[in-house]
Amino acid sequence: MELHGTIASNLEAALASAVRLRGRPVYKETITYWNDLLHQARRARERRAALEDAKLAVLISRLETELADRSKRPA
């Protein structure tokens, strides 16, 4: 699937079209595109969350190390 712009901007455009076309016939290809876009967006959200979790883990580890180093030094 080729996107033009961000996933968010593509979702906004698809939503605007879906609202505008509510109650009207829509091409099967359009429905397929919207479903593919949703799939891509869900995958991007999962990857983003995983990256944030990894970043959080690194920050936690670094802070733990800093605190451990401080407890070894005399006050």
C-alpha positions in Angstrom: 0.0 0.0 0.0 1.4 3.4 -1.0 0.5 6.3 1.2 0.9 10.0 0.4 1.6 11.8 3.6 1.3 10.6 7.1 -0.9 7.8 8.2 -2.8 10.3 10.3 -3.5 12.5 7.3 -4.6 9.5 5.2 -6.9 8.4 8.0 -8.4 12.0 8.2 -8.9 12.0 4.5 -10.5 8.6 4.5 -12.8 9.5 7.4 -13.8 12.7 5.6 -14.7 10.7 2.5 -16.5 8.1 4.5 -18.6 10.7 6.2 -19.3 12.6 3.0 -20.3 9.3 1.2 -22.4 8.0 4.1 -25.6 6.3 2.7 -24.2 6.4 -0.9 -22.7 3.5 -2.8 -18.9 3.3 -2.6 -16.6 1.4 -4.9 -15.4 -1.9 -3.6 -11.8 -0.7 -4.2 -12.4 2.2 -1.9 -13.6 0.0 0.9 -10.6 -2.3 0.4 -8.3 0.8 0.5 -9.9 2.0 3.7 -9.6 -1.5 5.3 -5.9 -1.7 4.2 -5.3 1.8 5.6 -6.8 0.7 9.0 -4.5 -2.3 9.0 -1.5 -0.2 8.3 -2.5 2.3 11.0 -2.9 -0.5 13.6 0.5 -1.9 12.7 2.1 1.5 13.0 0.4 2.1 16.4 1.7 -1.3 17.6 5.3 -0.6 16.4 5.2 2.9 17.9 4.1 1.5 21.2 6.8 -1.1 21.1 9.4 1.6 20.4 8.1 3.7 23.3 8.3 0.7 25.6 11.9 0.1 24.5 12.7 3.7 25.1 11.1 3.6 28.5 13.0 0.4 29.4 16.3 2.1 28.5 15.5 5.2 30.5 14.5 3.0 33.5 17.7 1.1 33.2 19.8 4.2 33.0 18.1 5.7 36.1 18.5 2.5 38.0 22.2 2.5 37.1 22.6 6.1 38.2 20.9 5.4 41.5 23.0 2.3 42.1 26.2 4.3 41.4 25.1 7.0 43.8 24.5 4.4 46.6 28.0 3.1 46.2 29.6 6.6 46.7 30.0 8.1 50.1 27.7 11.0 50.9 
